[in-house]
Amino acid sequence: MHQDAASLRVTYLVHAAPEAVAARAEALMLEQTVELPRAAAGRHPWVAAHMLGCVEEIQPAGAGVHRVTIAQPLAVAAGDPAQLLSVLLGNASLQPDVFLADVELPEAAFDWLPGPRAGLAGLRALAGVTGRPLLATALKPMGLRPAQLAGLCDTFARAGLDLIKDDHGLADHPFCPFEARVEACLAAVDAAARETGRRALYVPNVTGTPERVHRQLEFARRAGVPAAMLSPMLVGLPLLHELAASAEGLPLVAHPAFAGGLRVAEAALFGKLFRWYGADAVIFPHAGGRFSYSEETCRALADALRAPHPRARQAFPAPAGGIRVEQVAELVDFYGPDCILLIGGSLYEAGDALFARTRELVERMSRAVAEAVR
Amino acid sequence: MHQDAASLRVTYLVHAAPEAVAARAEALMLEQTVELPRAAAGRHPWVAAHMLGCVEEIQPAGAGVHRVTIAQPLAVAAGDPAQLLSVLLGNASLQPDVFLADVELPEAAFDWLPGPRAGLAGLRALAGVTGRPLLATALKPMGLRPAQLAGLCDTFARAGLDLIKDDHGLADHPFCPFEARVEACLAAVDAAARETGRRALYVPNVTGTPERVHRQLEFARRAGVPAAMLSPMLVGLPLLHELAASAEGLPLVAHPAFAGGLRVAEAALFGKLFRWYGADAVIFPHAGGRFSYSEETCRALADALRAPHPRARQAFPAPAGGIRVEQVAELVDFYGPDCILLIGGSLYEAGDALFARTRELVERMSRAVAEAVR
């Protein structure tokens, strides 16, 4: 048995018959690092001693499925976020009998994993909100000009939302260039703040090739944006790490676009990897909307983002995806105060009554919090 | 009906009952761009005219499944590879009733999509091989020092392989730094070339955050490496685009690590997107090995990589994943001469007889080609 506290531990669900699972687990362990049978890898004593992990535990987990825990030396990950993904689910992603259920990293991994820059507490401080969930919405649809998006910012900010983010589909389109959008939307929340005394956080979406994302983020930072959003699976998860680890940067809200379908438990991907790689808040589809997560998945994901950790700050869960204004009290009850409720369509459907509908959302939040305290 | 030749066309398999599929297809079309119901998006005439796509075709495709073709204006992709992924399968990746079956892009997309830098013909010219598949292997296991990997290079090159690549698990480990590895392996293939008169292509693996990958690739280029390998889904698919589109760069071999499990047809992801984003060769698991692709999938993937295209060069299919030395003739027959056969374990299992076993592979290729010609 491998008993090294410095190992990383990966738990897979493996589809295999009881008599076959031990050999399958061993093959999986080797596939993820040395990619050779044990006999061939073992010809090199240093490799055998330092690169080979071990199968620590195999437990039945339903008909034809076993829960397999594999320990790998942390050294195989080479202090790099892309290489860590490879060790966790590189080749194994191509093997449909394998599902990544969970991952645990030793503290030493956080010598090179940044974790959230601001985290839950830092984003809360930026928003100036205590004791209740933050209320957020998205600017859309794609196709609006910067001035039109700024008009929406104005409405949402004056109505009292805490965070106003770009829809993840807002890229650097010629009809709505990133720079012009950021300047117009920032000016709008500033103007509203002079009226209301509270400044909503405007969070632009950065997307594109790594060079474009760096350029957009730098522009946003200089313009005075408090945080930015990106979709780690669209731009590449290692870019999230790179941005979060850089000395100069912004808190980052992560969007789940292109992250579905992988054979990875949502709580492991969004709740752990996204947080470890540097997301300060993670958007995910709440149960019951037009996506398919169960309440159990949502709870596990939110719990993972907020779990105490010796090296990584807590991150905000941000449930979204079809939440109705009328569900606010129910969601405060489900997630507690440490979340960001992201509500889009249920506001936009009000059309010309957008301000009134947004006020209703804000008031429902006040009442829900007052009742929760009582 | 949308009849615009400048639209991008995405075909999805959608799990929906016949009476529900039209509404589901319309919702999917909107989800991927404006992310609002048609009524809300349609409030803005310019958005309705220029951002909304249309459902072009719905065909039954088995019990409870329909083949849905959606046309989206190319403008929604903003000339950007990350945004294109978002339009194809951003939010829809989180909806398990949707599978991306195929995608067609108008020629105008290749104003900003680079396609392969060297392509099949260019890599062939670099290898100096005509009329037959290239023979390739991988350097492993992780844990070997640069001098040990160089020793393997020497053996493989003298035995007559055309291409010798790093295993995708070879990162920038302290015990085998990228720079030292590249220098040692290049020196080894050079020394062998002075003996044999033929220079094998040494292809190092670049991996890590975008900044690290850029640094590694630049070092490799200056050192005289002919091509490099990367795993687009580990490092982020838009980084492949960035590297392929840069004026100074190298031909790129793409590895499929972390690319499995997505609800995307392999021929669309590996055969089209990888090629369009700039891969000169694409490694994928051949049918019947320790992965799970069918012969039909392998053939569709290889055909897509080699299909004539008005703007993008052909790319090399590189089947791998458990191919045996004894299968060479069978694979030449299956893929024809325009492929790279990547064989690892079946060589390494020879242990001390590695040179002889590699010679056997080379000779089997000669015989297979001679017989195919006869």
Interface residues (C-beta under 8 A of the other chain):
Chain A: A27 E31 Q32 T33 V34 E35 L36 P37 A39 A40 A41 R43 H44 W46 V47 H50 M51 A75 V76 A78 D80 P81 A82 Q83 L85 S86 V87 L89 G90 N91 A92 S93 L94 Q95 P96 A138 K140 P141 M142 G143 L144 Q148 D167 H168 G169 A171 D172 H173 P174 F175 T207 G208 T209 P210 E211 R212 S231 M233 L234 V235 G236 L237 P238 L239 H241 E242 P256 A257 F258 A259 G260 G261 L262 R263 V264 P285 R290 F291 S292 G321 G344 G345 Y348 E349 G351
Chain B: A27 E31 Q32 T33 V34 E35 L36 P37 A39 A40 A41 R43 H44 W46 V47 H50 M51 A75 V76 A78 D80 P81 A82 Q83 L85 S86 V87 L89 G90 N91 A92 S93 L94 Q95 P96 A138 K140 P141 M142 G143 L144 Q148 D167 H168 G169 A171 D172 H173 P174 F175 T207 G208 T209 P210 E211 R212 S231 M233 L234 V235 G236 L237 P238 L239 H241 E242 P256 A257 F258 A259 G260 G261 L262 R263 V264 P285 R290 F291 S292 G321 G344 G345 Y348 E349 G351
